């Protein structure tokens, strides 16, 4: 068999199985839905039939109880006497009171006696200001039929409140002549109120009464009253048992959707009693049955597929185990070979690492020697100023010593004591200069600690004080109070001396000679700038500033290592030395980490920020 066709066949088997499973699930769900719908419609039909019998019985009892009221009024001849002499008299008053008692006891809304011309000659509401006594009642329901000699039973609507009522009338016939009629009106509103209270839920039954013309005259939904039944429902289909399934279409109707319509005739008045039962529960239960059947079939199908797949996996595992054993034997042989090769490679790698460590140590020593060489080169540039700085105190010491001998000879001890104090001050000044030079030139490991930036700037300025004074350079110091940075103080002084010395070299031959050292705290770090008012640095030279042995100074005045060494020192502190473009002059800046809060540091020995002095 062709291998490609075999692969296609193997791939098609799961697809065909999945399609077959989907078809079985769909079939099971459809059958379950149909069965559940039929069962629920049968249950709903049975419940609605019992409910319809209950509503019909209540309505028949209530209407039957009231239907004979007109026949109970005419118990004696007073009404006939009143109709023969309808003018106001004692008989009329007695009949009015009798009608009032009758209406009160029977629960009727209104009872009246109508003469042959349709005029109200006696009424139960004779005592009210809006009484209908002596009014023409020919337009009242049932009046025309009663005066024509027929018993009348008709539906009526209260013109004021719109409440449903029933008009009952009986003609009074004597000697073949109709003298008048007895009229009674009863209210159906109490019955309708119980319907409204029971039908407040969306899925509850909704009873309604329809007259011979198909008009809704009583309903549990107030918005349906006095509307044609055809405007409220749309037939959907017939259910088994002759029951109709309809869809509500009246706007604002509670419980829209499919409803089952059950009907029962009210023969006494020719009306029809209907009940609309929501089919939402039928559809919901049918969907539940469909989901359950589909889930059950799905679980069975998945179980079968799992068993088949399990057997297939077991067969594949047996075949794979043999293949893995063969591959494992081959792999072990390759591993042994690769292990020997890796051991040889590791030996070579360890040898290379040892050589690299040795090279790094040599490079580190060379860097330290380079930094020390830079110190010594800078110290050579400072030697003239240091000699001048020490020469003045030595001259003053010789003068004070000679003067002291003369004062001792003359016995002037107070002035001798003053000369000795001056000599001690001069010696202390010389000691500070020599100690700074010793610390600046000694070769020692870096010691990172909190350093007061003002002290470091002050020590650098003291080393350059003589040169700045001789070259008439104005020094400006702008530092925040009590600013401490994390670095090595001696190496920081070396960076400052290098940058300030370069700035002094750049100011040679310029009219305005101003050197500024400033610092600020930005982004949690201290940013230090050394600014001069010289000619500045061109873009071409700016790219080569930090190259070793590159210098713009005349031969013999610089080695081209100052900026390289300074950049290396700042990088060891975790910062970066860079040249910043400026409109005039040159600006070098570097950033340092701030010292931890709470470290002790002495007060700055420099003027306050923004103080300018001429050195």
C-alpha positions, 0 to 999 in steps of 0.5 A: 500500500502507498505510504502516503495513502496509509498516512491519509487513512490514519489521519482520516479515522479520527475525523470520521469518528469525531463527525460520527460522534457529533451526529449521534449527539445531535440525534440524541439531543433532538429526540430528547428535546422532542420527548421532553417538550411533549411530556411538559406540554402534557403536564402543562395542559393537565395543570391548566385544565384544572386551573381553568375549571377552578376559574370557571366554577368561581365565575359561574357561582358568582354570576349565578348568585347575582343573576336572580336579583331582579326577581327578588325585588318584586316581592309585593305590589309596591313597585307595580303601584309606583309604576301606575302612579309615578309622581312623587308620593309615599310609595316612591320613598318606601321603594327607594329605601327598599332598593337601598336595603336590597343593594346593601345586602346583596352587594349590588352596585345599583338597583332601580325601577324604570317606567315604560318611557325609560325614566328612573322612578326609584333608585338605590342611590336616591340619597346621593347628590348625583342620584339618577332619580328621574333621569332617562335611562333608555341608554343604559344596557339591558333597558331597551330589551327589558322594556321590550318584554325580554329578560336581559343579561349584558356586560357593562363598563363603568363610565367613570372608573372603567371597572367591569360590570354586569347589567341584569334586567327583568320586565314588569308585565301586567295584562300583556302590557309592559309597565316598566322594568327592574334593573340591577348592576353588579361589579365584577371588579372583586373577581378581577382583582383576585386574578391580578393579584395571582398573575403578578409573576411572568410565568403564572397563568393569565385568565381573561374573559372574552365576549361574543364579539371576541373583545376582552372584558375581564383580564388579569393584565389591565392593559389587555382589557377592551382590546380584541383577542386577535390583537394580543395573540398570534397563533403558532401551532396546534398541540396534541389534544386540540390545545393551541400554542400562541405568541403574545404580541401586546406591547408591555405584556408581562411574560412575552413568548410562547403561551398555551391557550386553554378555553372554556365557554360560559353559557349563561352569558355567552362568554368564553373563559381563557387561560394563557399558560407560559411555555417558558418552563416547557422549553427550558425543561426540554432544553435541559433534557436535550443537554442531558441526553447530548452530554450522556451520549458524549460521555459514552462516545468519549469513553469508547474513544478512550478505550480504543485510544488506550489500546492503540497507545499500549500497542505503540508503547510496546513498539516504541519501547523496543525502538527506545532500547535500540536508541539507548544502546546507541546513545550510551556509546555516543555519550561515552565518546562525547564524555572523553572529548568533553574531558579533553576540552575541559582541560584545555578550557581550564588552561585558557581560564588560568592564562586569562586570570593571569593576564587580568592580574597583569592588566590590573597591576598595569592600570594601578601603575598607570594611575600612579604614573598619572599622579606623579606626572601631575605632581611634577606639574604642581612642584613649582607651586608647592615649592613656592607654598613651602618657601614662604613659611620657611622664610617666615620661620627664619625671620621669626627665629632671628627675631626671637633671639633678639627678644630673649636678649632684651627680656621681652617674653610676651613677644617671644611667646607670640613668635613661637605661636606663629612658628607653630602655625606655619609648621602646621601649615607646612605639615598639611601640605606635605601630608596631602602630597604624601596621601596624593602620591602614595600607592594604596588600594581603593577604600570606598566610604562616605566622603564629604564632597566639600572636603575633597574640593577644598583639598584639591583647591589647596594643592592648586592654590599657588598656581591659580593665584599666580595665573590670576584665575577666579575660582567659584565654588557652588556646592550643596551643604553637607553633601556626601558621596560614596567613593575613595577620597584620595582618588576623588581628589586626584580626579578633581586636581586633573580636571581643574589643572586641565581647566587652568591650562585651557585658560592660558592666554584668555582675557577672562579667567574663571574656573567653576566647581559646582555640584547638584543632586539629580535622580538620587546621585550627585552630579559634579561639574568643572567649568572653565571660561576658555575657548572650549573643545571642538567636536573633532577633538571631543571624540578623542579626549579619552584616548590614551596618550592623546593631548593638545598640550605642547610637548613635555607638558602632558602625557595624555593620561589625565582624562583616561585615568580620571575616567577609569577612577570614576568608572570604578566608583560606578559613575561616568566622566563625560565632556558636556557640550556648552555655548562657551568654555569647556564643561566636564561632569561626572556622577557619584552615588550618594552616601547612606543617610546618617553617616558622619562627616565634618562640616565643609571647609569651603565658602558657602555656595555662590561665593566667588573668590580671587585666588 
